[in-house]
Amino acid sequence: MTTATATDTTAPGQSLEARVAETRAQLDAHVREIVAWHFDPATGCPFWLEKAKSFDFDPLKDIQTYEDLKRFPSFEDEWLRGGPVRRWVPRGMADEPVYVFETGGTTGLPKSRINMHDFETDYELFGDRLSDKTFPRGSDWLMLGPTGPRRLRLAIEHLAQYRGGIAFHVDLDPRWVTKLVKAQRWEELDAYKAHVTEQALKILRAHESVKCIFTTPKLLETLCESVSLDRLGITGIFCGGTEMNAEFHRFAREELVPGVDFRPVYGNTLMGLAASPTFDPEHPDYTITYYPPTPRAVFEIVDPDDPDRLVGYGETGRVILTTLTKEFFMPRFLERDEGERAAPIDEFPCDGVSNLRLFSRFAKKVAVGVY
């Protein structure tokens, strides 16, 4: 099977146009291999093998490119709500230990996704992009974010270990936070935030080896109200959350953690981890743009009323996500997010998304807690 990397493998010196074309060719080859795996009776996923009986096409013959994935029916999130989750375990991996991770449940019953090694691979690819100066190898990490059934807890721990460190954790239940927000129980919310922050501060003050942090925008702001992270020796922070915009990006870099390497990321249980371009302090642009870990995952920005139509570069649309790994095949799933379609760049020769935010039609239905 083709090695699935999220880094640019195109030849140096190529034009951006040639790099984009080669990246797309690699994606098409990867699509053929992943579809062949999931629809082969010997290795395939029971869910997809059964679903294929209702198709008017043969995935093994008719899916040759990424564009061909439009032949699949729209992926329904209801398929991931409830069990049995083993229907998602490919036969070729039936003997592997299986994790199950859940989404946040902000749009209904939490969706469940099985994992074996995907979360490790996703965060190793991201870890390879981190600076050894600001995210020093061998340094320890604080993970201040959602725990429980989410993959973040294990993913950050693996990232720390992959880079030679140890991860410290704070218990955090974002579903309880969401309930407090919905009920407007602000005093309890403030008390819970203070409780979480107190735990984080104890770790930071007791362990000088902690140099790197993962957290969400709201938790970072709360933490910085109590302490200067720079003075505590923090040199690198990566931060994820739909609520992070250009204004917060500037605020974080200039006021919350000046001098600290701040890396915005977009990740979820279904996709993996999308990175943002390297920040240039000489020419600061605080617009946050994310690029997917192609070919393992791809997202497009589409017309909400016609998901088969890409919007133009710079135009607003809804995120449609495709995940392509041996563990999990999810073609063209409409996410809860929207943003502007971003053009490929040298660092990431594929489409991205800028100004990511909650899909406007969901804005009154979804309570966003710690994100």
C-alpha positions, 0 to 999 in steps of 0.5 A: 500500500502507498505510504500515506503521508500528509507532508509534501512529497513532490519534487523540489523546484516544481511550480505550484501548479505541478505540485498541486497536480502531483498531489492530486495524482497521489490522492487518486492512487490512494483512493483506489487502494483504500476503496479496494481494501474496504470493499474486498471481501477478505479485508473489507469493512462489514458496514461497507460490504453490506452497503455495497449490495444496494449500490448501482455501481461496483466500487472495486471497478468504478472508483478510480479517482477522488472525483468518483467518490461522488458516486457514493451516497451522502455519508450519514452521521446517523450511521455512526450513532449507536452500534454495533461498532464492530461493523466498522472494523475491517476484516483485515484488521479483525485481530487488532486491539480496537479503540472507540472514540466519540465526537462531542455530541453537539448535534445529537447522540455522539458519533462513534469511530473505531481506531487502531493506529490512526490517531497515532499516525495523525499526530506523528505527521503533525509532530514532524511539522513542529519546531524542535526549538519551540516544541523541544524534543524530550520536553513534557506536555500539558494536555488541557482539553477534552478527555473522557471518550475523545481521542484527544487524551490518547493522541496528545499523550502519543504525540508527547511520547513520539517526541520523547516526552511525557504528557500530564493531563487535567480531567475535563468533561466538555459535555458538562460545560455544554450543559451549563452553557445551555442552562445559563448556569454561569456561576457553576460554569465559572467555578468549573473553569476555576477548578480546571485552571487550578489543576493545570497551574499545579502541574505547571508549577510542579513540573518545570519539564513541561514546555509544551501545551495543547488546549482550546482557545477559551481554556488558554484565555482562562489560564492566562488570566492567572499566570504568564505561561512564558515565565513558566517556561512554556515555549510552544502551544498548539490550540484547537477549536472551531471558535478560534478566529483571526481576532483571537489569533492576534490576541493570543500571539500579541497579548496572551502568549507573546514570544511563544510559538502558537500553532492553530489546528483543526481536528476532530475524531472523524478526520485527524488533524489539519495544520495551518501554514507557518506564521511569518512574524515579518509579514503577519497575517492572522487569518487562520487557514487549515489544510487537511492531511492529504491523502489521509483526509480531504476537505472541500468547501461546497455550496450548502444547497448543492454539495457536489458544487465547489464554491470559488476560492475566497467564497463561503461554503460548508466543509465536506470531509472525506477520510481515507485510511485502512481503518476508516473510510468516510466519503463526503460527509457534511461537517458542522463547519463552514468557511472560505475556500483557500487556494493551495500554497507551496507548503500545502499544495491542496485546497484549504479552508479559512476562517473556520466557524460553526455552520451558520444554520446550526448557530442557534442549535449548537452550544459551544462550551470549551471550544 
